[in-house]
Amino acid sequence: MRNVDKLPRIKSQPFPHVVVKNFLDPPTLDLAIDALAGLEYDFKESDLFSYWASIDLTDINHPAINILRDDLGGEIWRKKVAESFKVKQLSSIDMAAYVYGLGDFLLPHDDQVEGRIIAYSLHLTPEITEKMGGSLNIFKANDAGKSKLVDSIIPEYNSLIMFEVSDSSWHQVSEIMQDIQRLTVTGWYHG
Amino acid sequence: MAEINFYYLEKPTLSNLKRIFNSGDIPFIRLSKFLDPVPIGSKPKFNRKEKIGYYNRQEGSAILDDFWKSSEFIQFLEATTGLKPKFREANHICYSAGDYSLLHAEESESRRLTVTYDFTKSWKQEWGGYDLYTSPENNPLICNRDPGSLMAVKLEEKDLSCTRYVSQKAVSMAQVDRIIYDLD
């Protein structure tokens, strides 16, 4: 079950984003982490990223994953997300789990793919600190493509980060600097 | 003044290099200790060049700008590739911790011969910073940093190249003269 009923105030700059702390209640959190730990992860690498990814969790039938998917993508919560971000109705979510280990990263990109309205990531690594890496860096870019780091969000345990996808939603996952496993469930709310 | 190492100029070697160049799915040759003596080069004036989501690096004038335009070097390229390269541009490019370029930065490129001379002083493979060349239908070509080596790669219109993200742990810079020659 979700621990929260509403979203905090959306920060508008440099693009609309929010951090929802303490998102799941402890029993659901334990169940979800156990289920995610039992999945297989494949190493994925390109010029843009390096990480380990699970299979697509959008449609699989697993008791704990079903609960997690409902907490993130159920109708009531989708409505609250749409109202808070002042976007059109959100019809569905997709979902996968990712693990970033030592040296992994995701370089700046804007997430724009047709149908994606709100990006989300639920963070499941206890006691992560800035020095370990893996922060969500948020950039403001001018028309020429020159960027400024505006915010660096440490992915606190059990926090849900969401932002509106647009041509200005430049962000990255900073390189993992220590031997940790940064576990997230990530996806998008679709229109 | 630096010159091409004498053993790359012998006739049988040139003929072998041309055969090797044309045998790869992505045609390339890589020549270690290419110049003799190894050029030290004055430190060029750099400017940071960034287009977020495409590249973030420092660029300046090529250290060996005149050499890359010289008839001696272009004739060497003709002999080792069988191509007729026409000089387009030469830059000195540096990638330090956190820098990168991405493949899609070259999406509008035409047929070209890309030449890279590696000025990197010392490097650890785990820092990344390697050059990556891709071509549809073929396996990618990865070229790790190798100080003093010259890499020449023929790229078709839809082929792409980039320099892989450099780790925040890197304590030196990947630095190269990168020269583009147009091909008909």
Interface residues (C-beta under 8 A of the other chain):
Chain A: D47 L48 G103 F105 L107 P108 H109 D110 G133 F139 A141 A144 G145 K146 S147 W170 S174 E175 M177
Chain B: E50 K51 I52 G53 Y54 G98 Y100 S101 L102 L103 E126 L132 C162 R164 Y165 S167 Q168 K169
